[in-house]
Each structure stands twice: as structure tokens, then as C-alpha cells.
């Protein structure tokens, strides 16, 4: 009786090494890959001027120092996001240049104190910067690092004139990842944008 060959588990760094560095920062992704992760998973939202930003949510009061920045105090507002009323600061109210002045912080400091010790050190990255980092780390470690971007709140962003899918496809094309067997998968919790993406992507889109 033949034995089934053992399969190596696929290690996905969800938001990076988020227990040790603030999530969704280049430092968190770099550490995760150094620790042996095969894939990094960035969540995507959008800036006012159409840049894909890597944050857990478009509300950034808990993941950046924006609440401590007096120049942005007037941007605090309340929005209805996918049926949930949310108060805070939202990426779609900031340009990319403004978002780049912010610094990332740990979202759950009491749960992740080691990560919180790095608050204030890192910028908010763009999706393009994460793809460039993936390419560089693949070369450094001599192995293909995968990427699984998740498009957050696509219907909401569409409703305010910011469509993310086209830019996701453009960047995957630019970095040679929009093809069959590429180490990339696009995720979403919505079906409509996945159906659209399946017509424009050469790789997998899934919910």
C-alpha cells in the first residue's frame, strides 16, 4: 500500500507578524517572512486621491496616531460603513501624502504589548510598496513569497466614487502577478466585486 506524500503546511502571515510588530506595516511583513511565512496578507482600503492603502479598516483611529494629531482633529466624523455606524478618522478623507505623515500603532496593546512597544516607528504602507517588498524579500530569501490581498468594503468605496478593483488589477499586472499560477490570490467578503474580478484577473479571486 503506497503512502500519501506529506504536504508542507502553507504558513500565511495574516497582517504580518502582528503579535510582534504593529500589523500591516512593512516591518511586520518582513519579520513574518524572516520567521518562515510563505504568504503575506494585506488588507486594502483607499485614500481620497485613489491610492490603495494597507490598513485593517478604513477607520484608522485605532491603528495610527491620527487621534493625537491636532491638525487632523476636524476630520473626526461618523460614517455608516456596510450598515454599521462608525465614528473616527477614515482613509477616504485623507490624501496619500497626509496618510504618509501618520505612524502606525498597535490596535490591541493590552493583548500585544511587544507589538505596542514599536508604536510610532512605521509609516502606513501602500499596496504598491507591499508588492515591491514581496519582490525584494523573494529575491533575498531565494523563494517565492505569496501575497493574498483582501479588498475591504468595496461596495462602500464604490458608493463614494472610489473603486478599488481596477487599481488592484493594474498593480498585479505591473508586478507580474496577474497570471495563472502566480503566487497571489485576491480576497473579499463580497461577491459582486469577485465576479467582476474573475473577468479581469488571470489568478484566483475568492471569498
Order of alpha helices (4+ residues) and beta strands (2+ residues): beta-alpha-beta-beta-beta-beta-beta-alpha-alpha-alpha-beta-beta-alpha-alpha-beta-alpha-beta
